[in-house]
Amino acid sequence: MIASRSERSGFKKSLLAAAALIGASALLFQGFAQAATASEFKNTNTTPASYANYTTGSSQTAPNSLPEGYIKANYTVGALDLEYYRNQTPTSNDMTKEEAAEIGAQALWELFGLNLEGQVIEMGYSQATENLPLSHWDASVLINGERDHYFSVDSVTGELLNISRASRALDKSVSIAFDSALDQNPGEYIALAEKLAEKYNVVHGAVQSVEYNGQGYGNHEPDISFDIIGENGEMALMSLSRYDQTLLGIVYSAEYKPTMESHEKFIKQVQEKVKELEKSSPPADDNEAPALMVLQ
């Protein structure tokens, strides 16, 4: 279910701020938390789509060649029946939901080996916002009626913005606790992340470095995330399972970069607000209990 994915992540829209403060990179794999909490988006300002800062240097557009072994499946393209998406309409500059669905279908095959024969892809159009200045199609994939995989596609360029699999029902009980030993030495996972990033051209060029980002979990599956830095300046987020090292999801540079910039902006605003409150607060009385300040 879409709602259950909020345990893993939540980079979309109003949840950006929470991700910035918590620092849990796994929060970024909630491509559809907004679907379960659509009311959160009523206060999100939409803006004209802007591509100048985020697509320069990116080579990924709608694919011109099919992934090896891919044969288009006979799947159904439907609509995400949520108020947030019902209130937004694509423009003449946007690709159709069918075109965006096929881009995602090919990526799902390439990354996860997922065959969509007889399955359903529900699509929802989202206008550009202050946090993500790119209009896009969000997709929820239903496998045998259950929400199973997710992806988002830039509605103008066809660039894949993020893709992830749903939380899996593991065949045994697995600890989701923070692994301090892995935190100190994530080298094995770093090597795997780099190998996968190069295999799937995650940053559209050579990988410069892979940096450990953090640990989290979705449902009962523990995960670990990494920043993939490209020599071309692109940066993506990759999440792997701590259970069996399976690839769980990727947030590509076109989405991850503005997400990080939004985080930095929010943190700066919080720091400035704290300084203002500290200056305006009366001197502390050692005999008084500390007061809780609320940031507006």
N, C-alpha and C positions, 0 to 999 in steps of 0.2 A: 504494500500500500504506500501511497505517496507520503502520508503522514508519518509513517515509521522512519522514513529517511532523515527526519530532522535530528535523529540521534547521531548521524554521521556528520552532517554539515549544514551550511546555510549561508552561502555567499551572496545570494540574491537580495537586491533591494535593501529593505530596512534591516536585514540581519547582518549587513556588512559591519556595522558598528560593533555588534556582539563578537563577531569573529576577530575584529581588530584587538579588542580588549582581552579576550580569552586566549588568543594566540594559538588556538588549535587549528592546524591546517586542515584537519579532516572536516572541519565545518564547511569547507568550500565545495564538498561534493553533495550538495543538496539542490541540484538544479531545479527541483520542483517543490521545495518547501513553500514557495509562494502559492502553489496550488492548494495546499492544505490550509494555508493561512492567508487567504486572498484579501482579507480585511486589512492586513498590514500594508497593502499596496495602495489603499485609497488615498494615502497622504504622500505618495511618491510622485514627484513632478516629472512629467515627460518632457523631453527636449528633442529638437531636430537631430537626426542621426548625424554623427560627425566621424569621419574616417581618417582625417589628416594625421592624427597622432598615433593611431593604433594599427594601421594596415601597411604603412610604409615599411618596405623590407620584408614583408610576409609574402611568401610565394604560394600560399594555399588558397585556392579558389575552388569553385565547383570542379570536381575531378573530371579529367579528360580521359583517363584510362581506368579500367576496372581493376579492382584488387585481384590478385592471382586466385583462380578457382571460383570467382564470383559469378553467379547466374541470378539475374533478377527474379525474386520470388513473387508469387501471387499473393500479396498482402493487401489489406484494406487500409485506406487513409481516412481517418475520421477527425472529429474536432474535440478538443479538450473542453468539456462542458462545465466551464467555470466562469463566474461573473467577470473576473479580471480579463479574460480573453474575449468574452462576448462583447465587451465594450470597446474593443480595438479592431481597426480595420486596416489591412494591408493597402499600400499605395501602388501606383503604376510602376514604381521603381523596384518593388519587391517581387521576388520569385514566388511561385505558387507553393502551397503547402505540399503538393505532390512532388514537386522538384526538390524541396527541402527534405522531405521524407526519404527520397531515394539516396540523397547524399548521406543521410544518417544510416540508412540500411547498409550501404557499402562499408561505412566505417565500423558498424557493428559486426559485420562479417570479418573484416580485416583484423580487428582488435580482439574480438571475443569468439569468432567462429560461429556467430549466431545466424541461423537460417530462419527467415521470417515467413516461410511458406504457410499460408492460411492464417496468419496472425494479424494483429491490428496495431497501427501506429496512430495515436491521437496527437493532433497538432494544435498549437495555440500561438497566435501572433502577439508579439510584445513590442511596443514602441520603445524608442531610445529613452533613457532616463539619465539623470545626473550621475548616477553611479556607473552605468553602462551605456555609453553614448552610441550604441549600435542597435538598430532595430533587428529583431531576430525571431525565428520560429523555435518554440520549445516543443519537445516531443516526449511523450510517455508511451513506451512500447508494452503492449499487452500480449503475453504469451499464455495461451490457453485461458484467457480471461483474467490473468493476474498481472499486475504492473511489475515489469521485470527489468527493463533497461531505460535509460534516459539520455537525451542529447539535445543540444541547441545548435542552430545554424544561423549564421549571419544572413539575413533575408535579402541583402543586396549582392554581396560578393559570393555567397555560398560557402564561406569559410566555416569550418567546424569550430565552435566555441568551447564546448565541453561535451564529454560523453562519460557515462558511468553505468555500471551494472547495479541491480538492486541487491540489498543485503541477502546473503544466502542462508538457507537453513542447513547448518552444518550437521554432519552425521555423528558428532560427539560434542560433549561439553568442553568449551575452550575458555581459558581465562582471558578477560578483556582488560585486565589491570595494566597499568603503566609498567613497562619493562625497563627497569633502570639499567640493566646490563646492556640491553640493546641501545639505550639512549647514549651510553658511553662509547659503544662500538657498533655502529650501524653499517660497517664497511661492506658486509655481504649484500645487504639490500641496496647500498649505493651502487655497487657494481651491476646488480641486476637492473636497477632503474636506468642506468646509463646505457646498458645493452638494449633495453626496450625502447628507450628514447631514440637511439640511433636506428633501430630496426623500423620503427614506425614514423621516423622523420618528425618527431614531436615539435621541434623548434625550427623546422624547415631549413636545416643546415647542420653543420658540425656542432657537437655538444662541447661546450667549453668546460663546464663543471656541473656537478650534481651536489646539492647541499641538503643535508638533513633538515626537515622542517618540523616534524612532531609526530605524536602518536594519538590515536583515537579509536573509535569503534562504531560499528553500525549494527543495530540489533545485538547479536551475540558474536559478531566477527570483529576481531581486533585488526586495526590497520596502522600503517606507517606511511608518511608522506614526504615528498622531496621536491625541492625547487630544481627544475632543469634549466640551466642557463646556456643559451646558444652563443656561439661566436659572433652572430649577427645582432646580438642584443635582445633577442626574444627570451622570454621566461615563461615556463609552463609549470603547472603543479601536477604531480603524479602520485597516485595512492596505490599501495600494494597491501595485500592481506598479510598480516603477521601469522596467520594460521598455516597457509601453504604457498605464500609468495605470489599468489595470483594477482594479475592486474585488475584493479577495481575501478579506476577512472582517471581521466585527464582533464584539466582545465587548461586550454591553450592560451597563448600569449595575448591574443586579441581581446580576451575576457579577463585573464589573470592580471595583466598589466594595469588596466584602469581600476580593477578591484584593489590592487595594492596601493595605487595612488589615492584612492578613496580612503583606504585605511589610514594612510599617513596623514591625510588632511584631517580626518576625524580626530586622530590622536593629538595633533597639533592644537586643534580647537579645544579639546579637553584640557590640555596642559595650560593653555592661555586662560581658560575659565577658572581653573584651580588657582592660578596665580592671582587673578582678580579677587577671588573669594578670600584668599589668604591676606591680601592687602586690606580688604574691607572688614575683616573679622576683628572683633575686639581682642585685646591681649588675653591669653588663656589664664584662668584661675586654677591653681593646683588643686583646689578643693572642689571644683566643679567637675561633673561628669562630662566626658567629651561629647560634643554635639555632632549629629549626622548632617552633613551638607548635601543638598539635592541640587544637581546640575540641571539647568534648564536648557 
